[in-house]
Amino acid sequence: MNKIQDRILNPLLHKVVLLQKFIGGHERMVSYLAMLICPIITFYLFDLYTHNPFQSMDFKTQVLNIVFYELLGVLLLGIIRYLRIALMLQSSFFMIVGLVNYYVLNFRSAPIMPWDVFSISTAASVADNFNYTLEKETVILLFSFVILIFMESKVKLVLPKRKQPRLMMIAMAVMLLWGYTGLVQNDSFISQFGLYDKLFTPTVMNRRDGNIVAFLMELEYLKVEKPAGYSSEAAAAMLAEYESEEFVSAFAGYEGEETAAALEAQESNKRPNIIVIMDEAFSDLSVLGELNPNKDYMPFIHSLQQGADNTVTGYLHVSVLGGNTANTEFEFLTGHSMAFLPAGSIPYQQYVNDEMDSLPSYLKSLGYRTVAMHPYNAGGWERDSVYPLLGFDEFLSLDDFTGVCKVRNYVADEACFDKIINIFEEKESDDALFLFNVTMQNHSGYDEDFANFDVDISASDASSKRLDRYLSLIKLTDQALEELISYFEQVDEDTIILFFGDHQPAAYVSNPVLRANGKDPDALTDEEILLHYRVPYVIWSNFEIEAGTDNETSSNYLAVDILEYCGLPLPAYQSFLKKLRQTNPVVTGMQVIQNSDADIADEALNAYNRIQYYLMFGNKRSSN
């Protein structure tokens, strides 16, 4: 034992004492090293939640991100004085935010963006319906953060109490962070540095630029800039040119409620009932590849797509994926496009603060009873505040669906459609009804089994319980829609039904389809990415309309179709959209499809941008 002590323990203890003396005499050096290295480690751990920065980012871009963390560390040190607290606070913040970003990306296929601060209450209302199981790699990251924070707690550097040097440090850090933000938002710097700035693919942007740099780049778009060459007078004059002769002759000299009387006086014009169903997360994932299910998951809609009397079918191009439902309904109800608004922004929460012209407000002027219906919390996406501003007289929310059938934790589409029938049956026969229903049954997540929900669809080529649950939900919707249309086939009043999905489900549901078809979800072409933004739509009526299949359009144009099929005069904006559609048949926040000379199509698109800006902001901002 003595030999072991002499040969091993004593020399080891001696070295420990020497190390302690070295560290004790070099505490300031150790602190400076911690101040330099810990923010770097925080950056890499934060980004590793969602992507591997060593693989997806250039080295110079990594350094650009690290600069932010270093400056933030200096700022916190100046404010707090204690380096260990400053470092621990920074690491703890990014550990938590990184975990939240990890879940947000998994649930909706897009990372946290600046506009999400407006959506916190809506996100919280559905938070209980997701699965929060962590992958092994994420657990390791959390453990790594804990180790880092523990090491930071041992740093002993404390700044003197003198205020003037600290205030200078704080001011310097703030100015540098301000300049840093301006730099990464500068078009010239972005181009020369090689940053990725395509806002319509935020996931790619975060992978290539880093979470922090991407977030700061997006901050620039909190404000909607006026289009080039814009003036309110010119936009108003341009819009006035599209007042159709039919519209002017029908409504000349009439205002407000008198408009309805003017329309009724014309025997050639009728007011069919209009029922619009925007179905939550309804899509046909076969657009991504073969599914080979054990049975058809939407047999009724597939039959309509083969050609049916008085029925139009096709695919709708939307601006969102896996979430942000309110943006698709905004595009449909107003005719505006997310193409001219910041990627990830939520118009309902940011821009609809006053009365805004829309399909319901126009139909209301024609004497329609305008009803909005959503079987969930009324405050989601601030619908209870927005719907009256868009012209809805009534709003039925979750409180109006007591005791109805549910699938999983949500009101079933069948119950929604039964409510539509009840509202129709209770109205007076000479009243025209416009009802807009946003469903909830198919909302994510898809991780759990429920006693009130049978999973009877299996995609054999893409083995995934989440996918099977999703397809089984779609089949329930398909059945409910068939029953609704069967009912209105028997009624005497002219009625038209528009049915469409708001977006596809998040990537964690659809990725198995891609893999089953030999595609890597992380290495898709632009064309393959855009397939995630196609959903089916159906227009059906119990009166004669020209049938059609395989149509391609976007949600901003659907109201034009409805008004024309109903024989209602087009307001100026809808007349403009009808003409725009000839050159730009699809306009979304993700893509623009043009089918004419590029110069002509671009000119029309620019006009759309200016008119939309005028209608949304023209009366609120300077026209200079």
C-alpha positions in Angstrom: 0.0 0.0 0.0 2.8 2.4 0.9 4.5 1.6 -2.5 1.3 2.4 -4.3 1.0 5.7 -2.4 4.6 6.6 -3.1 4.6 5.7 -6.8 1.1 6.7 -7.8 -1.1 8.6 -5.3 1.5 11.1 -4.1 2.7 12.1 -7.6 -1.0 12.4 -8.7 -1.9 14.6 -5.7 1.2 16.7 -6.4 0.0 17.3 -10.0 -3.5 18.2 -8.8 -2.1 20.7 -6.4 0.1 22.2 -9.2 -3.0 22.3 -11.5 -5.0 24.1 -8.8 -2.2 26.6 -8.3 -2.0 27.1 -12.1 -5.8 27.6 -12.4 -5.8 29.8 -9.3 -3.1 32.0 -10.8 -4.7 32.1 -14.2 -8.4 32.5 -13.3 -8.7 35.6 -15.4 -7.2 33.8 -18.4 -9.6 30.9 -17.8 -12.5 33.3 -17.6 -11.5 35.0 -20.9 -11.3 31.6 -22.5 -14.8 30.7 -21.2 -16.1 34.0 -22.4 -14.8 33.2 -25.9 -15.5 29.4 -26.1 -18.9 29.0 -24.3 -20.9 31.2 -26.8 -19.4 29.2 -29.6 -20.5 25.9 -28.0 -24.0 27.4 -27.4 -24.3 28.3 -31.1 -23.5 24.7 -32.2 -25.7 23.1 -29.6 -28.6 25.4 -30.5 -28.4 24.7 -34.2 -27.9 21.0 -33.7 -31.4 20.7 -32.5 -32.7 21.1 -36.0 -29.7 20.5 -38.4 -26.0 19.8 -38.5 -24.3 23.2 -39.0 -21.0 21.5 -39.9 -22.7 19.9 -42.9 -25.3 22.5 -44.0 -23.4 25.8 -43.4 -20.3 27.3 -44.9 -17.5 27.9 -42.3 -17.8 31.7 -42.9 -21.5 31.5 -42.2 -20.8 29.6 -38.9 -18.4 32.4 -37.9 -21.1 35.0 -38.8 -23.5 33.3 -36.4 -20.8 33.0 -33.7 -20.2 36.7 -33.8 -23.8 37.3 -32.7 -23.4 35.0 -29.7 -20.2 36.7 -28.7 -21.7 40.1 -28.9 -24.8 39.0 -26.9 -22.4 37.5 -24.2 -20.7 40.9 -23.9 -24.0 42.7 -23.6 -25.2 40.3 -20.8 -21.9 40.6 -19.0 -22.1 44.4 -19.0 -25.6 44.3 -17.6 -25.1 41.5 -15.0 -21.4 41.9 -14.1 -21.0 38.2 -13.2 -19.6 36.3 -16.1 -20.9 32.9 -14.9 -24.5 34.3 -14.7 -24.2 35.9 -18.1 -23.0 32.7 -19.7 -25.5 30.5 -17.9 -28.3 32.8 -18.8 -27.4 32.8 -22.5 -26.9 29.0 -22.6 -30.2 28.4 -20.7 -32.1 30.7 -23.0 -30.9 29.0 -26.2 -31.4 25.5 -24.6 -35.1 26.2 -24.0 -35.7 28.1 -27.3 -33.9 25.5 -29.2 -36.1 22.8 -27.8 -39.2 24.8 -28.6 -37.9 25.3 -32.1 -37.3 21.6 -32.4 -40.9 20.9 -31.6 -42.3 23.7 -33.8 -40.3 22.4 -36.8 -41.6 18.8 -36.2 -45.2 19.9 -35.8 -45.6 22.3 -38.7 -42.5 21.7 -40.9 -41.3 25.3 -40.4 -39.0 26.8 -37.7 -39.9 29.6 -35.3 -40.2 32.9 -37.2 -40.6 36.5 -35.9 -44.4 36.5 -36.6 -44.9 33.6 -34.3 -45.0 35.9 -31.3 -48.5 36.8 -32.5 -49.6 33.2 -32.5 -48.6 32.1 -29.0 -52.2 31.9 -27.7 -53.3 29.9 -30.7 -50.4 27.5 -30.4 -51.1 27.0 -26.7 -54.7 26.1 -27.4 -53.7 23.0 -29.4 -50.5 22.2 -27.5 -52.1 19.3 -25.6 -52.7 17.4 -28.9 -49.1 16.8 -29.8 -46.6 14.1 -28.8 -43.5 15.5 -27.1 -41.3 12.4 -27.1 -37.7 13.2 -27.6 -35.3 11.5 -29.9 -32.0 10.2 -28.5 -30.0 12.9 -30.2 -32.1 15.6 -28.7 -31.7 14.1 -25.2 -27.9 14.1 -25.7 -28.1 17.8 -26.7 -30.1 18.7 -23.6 -27.5 16.8 -21.5 -24.7 18.6 -23.3 -26.4 22.0 -22.5 -26.6 21.0 -18.8 -22.9 20.1 -18.7 -22.1 23.4 -20.4 -24.1 25.4 -17.9 -22.5 23.5 -15.0 -19.0 24.4 -16.4 -20.1 28.0 -16.8 -21.1 28.1 -13.2 -17.5 27.7 -12.2 -16.3 30.8 -13.9 -15.4 33.5 -11.4 -14.8 36.7 -13.3 -16.8 39.7 -11.9 -16.6 43.2 -13.4 -15.9 46.2 -11.1 -19.0 48.0 -9.9 -18.0 51.2 -11.7 -20.9 52.2 -13.9 -19.2 54.2 -16.6 -17.1 51.4 -18.0 -20.0 49.0 -17.9 -22.3 51.5 -19.6 -19.7 51.9 -22.3 -19.5 48.1 -22.7 -23.3 47.9 -22.9 -23.6 50.8 -25.4 -20.8 49.3 -27.6 -22.5 45.8 -27.6 -25.9 47.3 -28.4 -24.5 49.4 -31.3 -22.6 46.4 -32.7 -25.7 44.1 -32.5 -27.7 46.8 -34.2 -25.1 47.1 -36.9 -24.9 43.3 -37.2 -28.6 43.1 -37.7 -28.6 45.8 -40.4 -25.7 44.0 -42.1 -27.5 40.6 -42.4 -30.5 42.4 -43.7 -28.5 44.3 -46.4 -29.2 42.9 -49.9 -25.6 43.7 -51.0 -24.1 41.9 -48.0 -26.5 38.9 -48.4 -25.5 38.6 -52.1 -21.7 39.0 -51.6 -21.6 36.8 -48.5 -23.6 34.1 -50.1 -26.5 33.9 -47.6 -29.7 32.1 -48.6 -32.6 34.6 -48.6 -35.5 32.7 -50.1 -38.2 33.3 -47.4 -40.6 30.9 -48.9 -38.4 28.0 -47.7 -37.7 29.0 -44.1 -36.4 25.5 -43.2 -33.7 25.6 -45.8 -32.9 29.2 -44.9 -32.3 28.2 -41.2 -30.2 25.2 -42.2 -28.0 27.2 -44.6 -27.8 30.5 -42.7 -28.1 29.4 -39.1 -31.1 29.9 -36.9 -30.1 33.3 -35.5 -29.0 34.8 -38.8 -32.1 33.6 -40.6 -34.3 35.0 -37.8 -32.7 38.4 -37.9 -33.0 38.4 -41.7 -36.7 37.7 -41.4 -37.2 40.6 -38.9 -36.9 43.0 -41.8 -40.2 41.8 -43.1 -42.3 42.6 -40.1 -43.3 45.7 -41.9 -44.9 45.4 -45.4 -43.0 47.7 -47.7 -44.9 49.7 -50.4 -44.5 48.2 -53.9 -42.2 50.0 -56.3 -43.9 52.8 -58.1 -46.9 52.7 -55.8 -49.3 55.5 -55.2 -52.8 55.2 -53.7 -54.3 57.4 -56.4 -52.9 55.3 -59.2 -53.9 52.0 -57.6 -57.5 53.3 -57.0 -57.7 54.4 -60.6 -56.4 51.1 -61.8 -59.0 49.2 -59.8 -61.8 51.4 -61.0 -61.0 50.3 -64.6 -62.2 46.8 -63.7 -65.7 47.6 -62.6 -67.6 45.5 -65.0 -70.5 46.9 -67.0 -72.7 44.3 -65.5 -71.8 45.3 -62.0 -72.2 49.0 -62.7 -75.5 48.6 -64.4 -76.8 46.4 -61.6 -75.7 48.7 -58.7 -75.4 52.2 -60.1 -76.8 54.7 -57.7 -77.3 52.2 -54.9 -75.4 51.9 -51.6 -75.5 49.5 -48.6 -78.7 47.5 -48.2 -80.1 49.0 -51.3 -77.7 47.0 -53.3 -79.5 43.8 -52.4 -82.8 45.3 -53.5 -81.3 46.3 -56.8 -80.1 42.8 -57.4 -83.4 41.2 -56.5 -85.1 43.5 -59.0 -83.3 41.8 -61.8 -85.1 38.6 -62.7 -82.0 37.2 -64.4 -80.0 37.2 -61.2 -80.5 34.7 -58.4 -78.9 34.3 -55.1 -78.0 30.6 -54.6 -77.0 29.4 -51.2 -73.2 29.3 -50.9 -71.5 26.8 -48.6 -67.8 26.8 -48.3 -65.9 24.2 -46.3 -62.2 24.7 -45.7 -61.2 21.3 -44.3 -58.4 21.2 -41.8 -55.2 19.5 -43.2 -57.3 17.8 -45.9 -55.0 16.6 -48.7 -54.3 13.8 -51.1 -50.7 12.7 -50.4 -50.6 10.7 -53.6 -49.4 13.9 -55.2 -46.0 13.1 -53.5 -45.8 9.5 -54.7 -47.6 6.1 -54.7 -49.3 5.0 -51.5 -50.8 1.7 -52.4 -53.3 1.7 -49.5 -55.3 -1.3 -48.5 -58.4 0.6 -49.7 -59.3 4.0 -51.1 -59.1 6.7 -48.5 -61.2 9.2 -50.5 -63.4 7.2 -52.8 -66.1 9.8 -53.1 -63.8 12.7 -54.1 -61.8 10.4 -56.4 -65.1 9.5 -58.1 -65.9 13.2 -58.6 -62.5 13.8 -60.1 -63.4 11.3 -62.8 -66.0 13.7 -64.0 -69.4 14.4 -62.5 -72.3 16.6 -63.6 -72.3 20.1 -62.3 -69.0 19.5 -60.6 -65.6 21.1 -60.9 -62.5 19.4 -59.4 -58.8 20.2 -59.4 -55.9 21.0 -57.2 -55.5 24.1 -55.2 -52.0 25.7 -54.7 -51.7 27.1 -51.2 -49.1 29.2 -49.3 -48.7 27.1 -46.2 -47.7 23.6 -45.0 -48.5 21.9 -41.8 -50.0 24.9 -40.1 -51.0 28.6 -40.4 -54.5 27.7 -41.5 -55.6 31.3 -41.2 -53.5 32.3 -44.2 -55.4 30.1 -46.7 -58.7 31.3 -45.5 -57.4 34.9 -45.6 -56.5 34.4 -49.3 -59.9 32.8 -50.1 -62.0 35.4 -48.3 -60.2 38.5 -49.5 -58.7 37.5 -52.8 -55.3 38.8 -51.5 -52.2 36.7 -51.8 -49.4 35.8 -49.4 -47.1 36.3 -52.3 -46.8 40.0 -51.4 -46.7 39.6 -47.6 -43.8 38.4 -45.4 -43.3 34.7 -45.4 -44.7 33.3 -42.2 -46.7 36.4 -41.4 -50.3 36.0 -40.2 -52.5 38.7 -41.7 -55.4 38.0 -39.3 -53.1 38.9 -36.4 -51.0 41.6 -38.0 -52.9 43.4 -40.7 -56.7 43.0 -40.3 -57.4 45.7 -37.8 -60.2 47.5 -39.6 -63.1 46.6 -41.9 -61.7 45.0 -45.0 -63.5 44.3 -48.3 -64.0 40.5 -48.7 -66.3 37.9 -50.1 -68.5 37.8 -47.1 -68.8 41.7 -46.9 -69.8 41.7 -50.6 -72.3 38.9 -50.2 -73.7 40.7 -47.2 -74.3 43.8 -49.3 -76.3 41.5 -51.6 -78.6 40.5 -48.8 -76.9 37.2 -47.9 -76.9 36.0 -44.3 -73.2 35.6 -43.6 -72.2 32.8 -41.1 -68.7 31.7 -40.1 -68.3 28.4 -38.3 -65.3 26.8 -36.6 -65.7 24.1 -34.0 -62.8 25.2 -31.8 -61.8 28.1 -29.7 -63.3 31.4 -31.0 -60.1 33.3 -30.3 -57.8 31.0 -32.4 -56.0 33.2 -35.0 -58.2 36.0 -33.5 -61.1 34.9 -35.6 -63.6 36.3 -33.1 -62.2 39.8 -33.8 -61.4 39.4 -37.5 -64.6 37.8 -38.8 -66.8 40.8 -38.1 -64.3 43.0 -39.8 -64.6 40.8 -42.9 -68.4 41.0 -43.0 -69.6 38.0 -41.1 -72.8 38.6 -39.1 -72.5 35.4 -37.0 -69.7 33.2 -35.8 -70.4 29.7 -34.4 -67.4 28.3 -32.4 -66.8 25.4 -30.1 -69.4 26.6 -27.5 -72.1 26.0 -30.2 -71.1 22.3 -30.6 -72.0 20.9 -27.2 -72.8 17.2 -27.1 -71.8 16.5 -30.7 -69.8 13.6 -32.1 -66.1 13.8 -31.8 -63.2 12.1 -33.5 -60.1 11.9 -31.2 -60.4 15.2 -29.3 -61.9 17.3 -32.0 -65.5 17.9 -33.3 -66.0 15.4 -36.2 -66.5 16.7 -39.7 -69.7 14.8 -39.8 -71.0 16.9 -36.8 -69.9 20.1 -38.6 -71.7 19.1 -41.8 -74.8 18.2 -39.7 -74.7 21.7 -38.2 -74.6 23.2 -41.8 -77.8 21.2 -42.6 -79.5 22.4 -39.4 -78.7 26.1 -40.2 -80.0 25.6 -43.7 -83.2 24.0 -42.5 -83.9 26.7 -39.9 -83.5 29.6 -42.3 -86.4 31.2 -44.3 -86.7 29.8 -47.8 -86.3 33.2 -49.4 -83.1 34.0 -47.4 -79.8 33.6 -49.2 -77.2 31.9 -47.0 -73.4 32.2 -47.2 -71.8 29.8 -44.7 -68.0 29.5 -44.3 -66.9 26.4 -42.3 -63.4 25.8 -41.1 -63.2 22.3 -39.7 -61.0 20.8 -37.0 -61.3 17.0 -37.2 -58.1 16.4 -39.1 -55.8 18.7 -37.1 -52.4 17.3 -36.0 -51.0 15.5 -34.1 -51.3 11.9 -35.3 -49.3 10.1 -32.7 -52.0 8.6 -30.5 -54.7 6.0 -30.7 -58.2 6.8 -29.5 -61.2 4.7 -28.6 -63.5 6.8 -30.7 -61.3 6.5 -33.8 -60.7 3.4 -35.9 -57.6 3.3 -38.1 -58.7 1.3 -41.1 -56.4 2.6 -43.8 -52.9 1.2 -44.2 -50.4 2.5 -46.7 -48.5 -0.7 -47.4 -45.6 0.9 -49.2 -45.0 3.6 -46.6 -45.2 1.9 -43.2 -46.1 4.6 -40.7 -48.8 4.7 -38.0 -49.0 8.4 -38.2 -49.7 8.2 -42.0 -52.3 5.5 -41.5 -54.1 7.6 -38.8 -54.0 10.6 -41.1 -55.4 8.7 -44.1 -58.1 7.2 -41.9 -59.2 10.7 -40.9 -59.3 11.7 -44.5 -61.6 8.8 -45.3 -64.0 10.0 -42.5 -64.1 13.4 -44.1 -64.7 11.9 -47.6 -67.7 10.0 -46.2 -69.1 13.1 -44.4 -68.8 15.2 -47.6 -70.7 12.5 -49.6 -73.5 12.6 -47.1 -73.7 16.4 -47.2 -73.8 16.5 -51.0 -76.4 13.7 -51.0 -78.6 15.8 -48.8 -78.4 19.0 -51.0 -79.1 16.9 -54.1 -82.6 16.6 -52.7 -83.3 20.3 -51.8 -85.2 22.7 -54.0 -83.1 25.8 -53.3 -80.1 26.4 -55.6 -77.0 25.7 -53.5 -73.4 25.5 -54.4 -70.7 23.8 -52.2 -67.0 24.6 -52.3 -64.8 22.1 -50.5 -61.0 22.4 -50.2 -58.1 21.7 -47.8 -56.1 24.4 -46.2 -52.7 22.6 -46.3 -51.0 19.3 -46.3 -50.0 17.8 -42.9 -46.5 18.4 -41.6 -43.5 16.5 -43.0 -43.4 13.9 -40.3 -46.6 12.5 -41.7 -45.8 12.7 -45.4 -42.1 11.9 -45.4 -42.8 8.1 -45.3 -44.5 8.5 -48.7 -41.4 10.1 -50.1 -39.1 7.5 -48.7 -41.3 4.7 -50.1 -40.9 6.3 -53.5 -37.1 6.4 -53.2 -36.9 10.1 -52.4 -34.8 11.7 -49.6 -37.0 14.3 -47.8 -33.9 16.4 -47.2 -32.7 16.4 -50.8 -35.8 17.4 -52.8 -35.8 19.5 -55.9 -37.7 22.7 -56.0 -40.5 21.0 -58.0 -40.8 18.2 -55.4 -40.9 20.7 -52.6 -43.8 22.6 -54.3 -45.8 19.3 -54.4 -46.3 19.8 -50.6 -48.4 22.8 -51.4 -51.2 21.1 -53.5 -54.5 20.1 -52.0 -57.7 18.9 -53.8 -60.7 21.1 -54.2 -64.3 20.4 -55.3 -67.0 22.8 -56.5 -70.4 21.1 -56.6 -73.9 22.5 -57.2 -77.4 21.2 -57.4 -78.0 23.5 -60.4 -76.4 23.5 -63.8 -72.8 24.7 -64.0 -70.1 23.7 -66.5 -68.3 20.7 -65.2 -64.5 20.3 -65.3 -61.6 18.3 -64.0 -57.9 18.6 -63.4 -58.0 22.4 -62.8 -55.0 24.1 -61.3 -55.6 27.3 -59.3 -54.8 29.1 -56.1 -57.0 30.1 -53.2 -57.1 33.8 -54.0 -59.1 32.9 -57.2 -61.7 30.6 -55.8 -64.2 33.4 -54.9 -64.2 34.5 -58.6 -65.3 31.0 -59.5 -68.1 30.9 -56.9 -69.5 34.3 -57.9 -69.5 33.4 -61.6 -71.1 30.0 -61.1 -73.8 31.7 -59.0 -74.4 34.3 -61.7 -73.5 37.2 -59.4 -71.8 40.3 -60.8 -68.1 40.6 -60.1 -66.9 43.5 -58.0 -64.0 45.5 -59.5 -61.3 43.5 -57.5 -62.7 40.1 -58.6 -62.9 41.3 -62.2 -59.2 42.3 -61.9 -58.4 38.8 -60.5 -60.3 37.1 -63.3 -58.2 38.9 -65.9 -55.0 38.3 -63.9 -55.7 34.6 -63.8 -55.3 34.5 -67.6 -51.6 35.3 -67.3 -50.9 34.1 -63.8 -53.2 31.1 -63.1 -51.5 30.4 -59.8 -50.2 33.0 -57.3 -49.1 31.9 -53.8 -46.5 32.7 -51.3 -44.6 29.7 -52.6 -44.8 30.1 -56.4 -46.2 32.0 -59.3 -47.2 30.0 -62.4 -47.4 32.0 -65.6 -48.8 30.9 -69.0 -48.1 33.9 -71.2 -45.3 36.3 -72.2 -43.2 36.9 -69.1 -43.2 40.7 -69.4 -47.0 40.8 -69.7 -47.4 38.4 -66.8 -45.0 40.3 -64.6 -46.7 43.6 -65.3 -50.0 42.1 -64.3 -48.4 40.6 -61.2 -47.0 44.0 -60.2 -50.4 45.6 -60.7 -51.8 42.9 -58.3 -49.2 43.8 -55.8 -50.0 47.5 -55.9 -53.8 47.0 -55.8 -53.6 44.6 -52.9 -51.4 47.0 -51.0 -53.9 49.8 -51.7 -56.8 47.7 -50.4 -55.0 46.5 -47.3 -53.0 49.6 -46.3 -53.9 52.4 -48.7 -56.2 54.2 -46.3 -53.8 53.9 -43.4 -50.5 54.9 -44.9 -49.1 57.8 -46.9 -49.5 57.4 -50.6 -46.3 59.3 -51.4 
